[in-house]
Amino acid sequence: MKKIALGLILSLSTFLGSAQTDSLNQEPKPRKFKHNFQAGITLNQSTFSDNWTGGGVNSFAFGWFLNYTVKHKTEHWDFNSDLQLQLGYQENRGDIRRKNADRVFYDLKAGYILNKKFNIFGSLNFLSQFADGFDARTKSKVEPTQDSLISRLFSPAYLTSSVGMEYKPLSYLWMRLGVGTLRQTIVLDPIISQAQLYGLEKPGDKIRNQFVLQYVINFDKDLVQNVNFKTRYMVNYDYFKSGQPNAFVHILNANLTLKATKYISTNFQVNMIKDYDQSPDIQWSQILSLGMTYSLSRQ
């Protein structure tokens, strides 16, 4: 009986040792989905006493942002989902609170892999904002004491569906040429649609359809440790507006992030738009912020 028990113990220990060795030798299976989540808040405040001779205005600014990307790649398909949300306000003493950042962006792409660098892709892109926007230079026709309302959620919103070719020479760089692209401008607010803004053909229109040629280039890379640079440039060319001032629409977004610690980072952001249907001149914005950031990545 003792010999049988001893034999069972030796056999079990040999099996466990072999299993442990096999598990140590096996490489971890790569994740099917790669997630990257980032969220944070930004704050900026300044206060001056009434007798401060250097001059200055009490001010307070705050905001929040959320970025979430998901990537999935198989033998034949390459999927990418990119969500970016941002909203910020600034309030100066004696003035009303105004927003200084507002962005709702989502991009979904499915690419059929032809080789290591080229895909045939289909994509869906959505761009809008959260809060109402006002033009401080123009007073409202309804209420002269108020600024003129020029934008709000889904007014405008841009929904773009595209098919074409994608070139991805590097993991952090890709380019898309959408030869068949439908760009829809949506203006749901009745006041803004009656004002015939954003290229609407007549007052009261809710949707404007454009068939365009689209080119997009995207760069997203850690330049050095704790320093990330991300930029995206997009240009749309309306096939039926050839030779007209509003044939082209250019949009550039650039973002530089410097992480001081695990949870504290500095962010510098530049946005530029050249859209004749919004303004004949180039629009640009620049934001420099310091805040707390929480990141979670699963590769």
N, C-alpha and C positions, 0 to 999 in steps of 0.2 A: 504493500500500500504506500509506504514511504517512497519507494522507487518510482511508482506511478505519479505521485504528487510532485516529486522532484523533477520528473520528466516534463510534466505539464508546465511548471514554473519556468524551466529553461526554454521550452518552446515558446511560451508567451513573451518572455523577455527578448528572445531573438526576433520575434515578429514585430514587437514594438520598436526595437532598435532599428530594424530594417525600414519600418514605416517612417520613423522620424528622420532617418538618413535620406529617404526618398523625398520627403517633404522639404528638407533643407536644400536639396539639390534642384528642386523644381523652381523655376522662375515664376514670380507672381504674374497672374494673367492681366494683360492690359485692360483697362476699363473701356467699355463700349461707348460710354458717354463721358466727355470731359467738361466739367463744370467750373466756372469762375464767377464768383459772387463778390460784389464790393458795394458797401453802403457807408454813408457818413453824413456828418453835419458840419457846417461852417459858421463861424461867429466872428463878428468884428464890431467893436464898440469904442467910442471916444467921447469924453466929457470934459468941458471947460468951465471954469468958474466965471461968474458974470463980470469980474474985473480982470480977466485974462487979457493982457495987452497985446499978446501975439496974434490975436484973432483966431477964429475957429468956430465951428458949429457942432453942437452935440449931435451925434449920429449913432445909429445902431443898425447892423445888417446881420441877417441870418439866412440860412438855406439848408437844403438837404439834397442828396443825390443817391441814385441806385443804378448800378450797372450789373448785368447778368448775361453771361454768354454760355452757350451749350454747343459743343461740337461732337459730331458722331461720324465715323468713317468706316466703311466696309470695303470689300474688295472692288465693288463697282460704283458705290455711291458716297458722296461727301455732303453732309448736312451741316448747316451753321445757323444758329439763332442768336441774335444780338439785341438786347433790350437796354435802353438808356433813358433814365428819368431824372429830371433836375428842376428844382424850383427854389428861388431865392428872392428876398425882399430887402429893401433898404429904406430907412426912415430918418430924415434929417429934422432937427428941431424947427418947428414953425412950418413944416411942409407935410403933405400927405404921404402915406406909405406907398412906395412904388416898387414894382418887381425889377430885379436886375439880372435874373436868370430864369428861363422857363423853356423846358424842352421835353417832348414826348417823342421818342424815336424807337422804331422796331424794324428789324430786317431779318427776313427768313429766306434761306437759300437752299436749294437741293440741286446738286451737281452730279451728272453721270460721268464717271471717270473714263477718259479716252486713253490717257497715258499719265506719266508722273507729273506733267505740268499743265495739261489742258483738260478742261471739263466742258460739257454742254450743260448749261444751268437754266433753272427757272427760279425767279425770286419774287418776293412780295415785300414792299417797303411802305411804312407808314410814318408820317411826320406831322406833329401838331403841338399844342401847348395846353397847359392846365388853366391858367388864370386869365382874366380880362386884361387887355392891353389898351393903353390910351396914348393919344398924341398930344403932348403938353403944349405944342405950338398952335394947335387948332382947337377952338372951343366948340362944344357940342351945339348943334342947331336946335336940339330939344331943350337943353338947359345950359344957358350961356355961362353960368358959373362953374361948369364942369368941363373937364377935358374931353376931347372927342374919342368915342369908342371906335377902335379900329380892328380889334381881334379878340377872340375868346376860344374856348374849347370847341373843336370842330369848325372853327371859323377864323382862319382857314385850316383845313387839314389836307394833306397830300397823300394819296394812295397810288402807288406805282407798282405795276406788275410787268415783269420783263422776262424775255428769253433770249439767249445768245451764247457767247463763248466766254469762258473764264480761263485766264492764264495765271498760274500760281508757281512762280519760279522758286520761291522761298517760303518757309513756314510763316513768316511774319509779313509777307508782301503778296498781294493779289490784285489783279485787274480784271474788270468785266466790261465786255462790249455787248450791250443789249440792242440787237438790230430790230427786234419787235417789242416795243415798250409802250404801254398805255399809262399815261400820267393823268390822274384825275384830281382836280382841285375842288374841294368840298367846302361850301359856306352855308351852314345850317341856320345861323342867326339871321332873323328877318331884317334887323336894322342894318347889319353889315352887307347883306345881299342886296338890299335896296340901294345902298351907296355905290353899287357896281364896282367893288374893289376886286383885286387879285385876278384881273383878266376876264371876269364874267362878261358875257356878250351883251346882256341886257339886265336892267334892274329886276330883282326878284329871283334871278336864276340861283339854283342851289349847287349845280355841278357843272364843271367845265372839263371836257375831254380833249386830250392832246395825244396824238400818235407821234412818238419821238424816237430818236436815236440816242442812246444813253451810254456814257462811258464813266466808269468808277474806278478809282485807284485807292487802295487802303494799305496803310503801314501801321503796324503795332508791334513794338519791340522794347525790351529793357536795354537801354543804351549802356548802362553800367548797373551795378548792384543798387537797388532802391531808387532807380531813376527810369521811368517809363515814358516813352513818347509815342503818341497815337495821333494819326492824321487821316482824314478821309476827304477826297476831292471828287465831286460829281458834276458832270455837265450834261445837260439835255439839249438836244437840237430838234425843234419842231419841223417835221417834214413839210408841213403845209404853210409854214411862215418864212420860207426861204427869202432872204433879202430884206426882211423886216426887222426893226429894232428888237422885237421880243422873240426872235427865233431861238436865241440861246438863253439858258439859265445856268449860272455857275454857283456852286455851293462848296465852301471849304470850311472844315472843322479841324482844329488842331488842339491837342491837349498834352501838357507836360506835367508829370506828377513826380514829386520828390518826397520820399518817405524819410522822416527824421527818426521815428521810432516805429514800432509795430503798429501803433494806433494813431500816430500823429503824422500828418502829411501836408505839404504845400502843393497847390494846384494852380497852374497858369493855363488859361483857355482863351483861344482866339477863334472867332467865327466871322466869316465873310460871305455875303450873298450879292450876286449881280442878277437881279430879276427885274426886267423892265416893267412888268405888269405890277410890281410892288413899288418900285422907285427907279427913275432913270439913272440914278447914281449908285455907286457901290455902298452897300450897308455893311457895317462891321461892328463888332463888340469885343471887348477884352475884359476878362475877369481874373483877378488874382485873389486867392483865398487860402486861409489856413484853417484846418479843422481836424476832427477825429474821424478815422476811417476804420472800418472792420472788413477784413477780407477773408474769403474762404475759397480754396481752390482744390479740386479733385481731378487729377490727371490720369 
